[in-house]
């Protein structure tokens, strides 16, 4: 995995978890720093999440850092999944929720742009 892929994966995690946390009105969201490291690459990001979501994104980042593949596959298609089953279910719930919400938001922006609103 190269630096751009690491940054892209980390940005996706940030976007999805923040969308989930905000959309479900989780209380006591705080801004926190996370650093992702993979081999000799490093990227830092700030997230605004509740304690539960911080634990989940921390777990996801840990899995990302330890991915043994040079070209990282999508986790759901990986032949050697590294997520514990309970964390996989929680993360999949976040991804489903956020993916749908962010997809609809993107479609809304495109429609507004087309109609000049």
C-alpha positions, 0 to 999 in steps of 0.5 A, a space after each residue: 500500500 502506498 502513501 496515497 492509498 493509505 491517505 485515501 483509506 484513512 479519509 474514507 474511514 473518517 468520512 464514514 464514521 463522522 457521518 454515522 456518529 453525527 447522523 445517529 445523534 451520538 452525544 459527547 462528540 469530541 475532536 481527536 487526532 488519529 495517526 495511521 502508519 503503514 510501513 514507512 508511511 504516516 498520515 494524521 487526521 482529526 475526527 469528531 466522534 463519540 467514545 463508541 465511534 472512536 473505539 470502532 474507528 481506532 479498531 478499523 485503523 489498526 486493521 488498516 495498518 496491519 494489512 499484509 497486502 501490497 495492493 489492499 483488497 476491499 475488506 469484504 472481499 478479502 480472503 483472510 479477514 482480520 476483523 473479529 466477527 462482532 467488530 465486522 458487523 458493527 463496521 458493516 452497519 456504519 458503512 451501510 448507513 454512511 454509504 447510503 447517506 453520502 450517496 444520496 447527498 452526492 446525488 442531491 448536490 449533482 441535481 442542484 448543480 444541474 438545475 442551478 439551485 
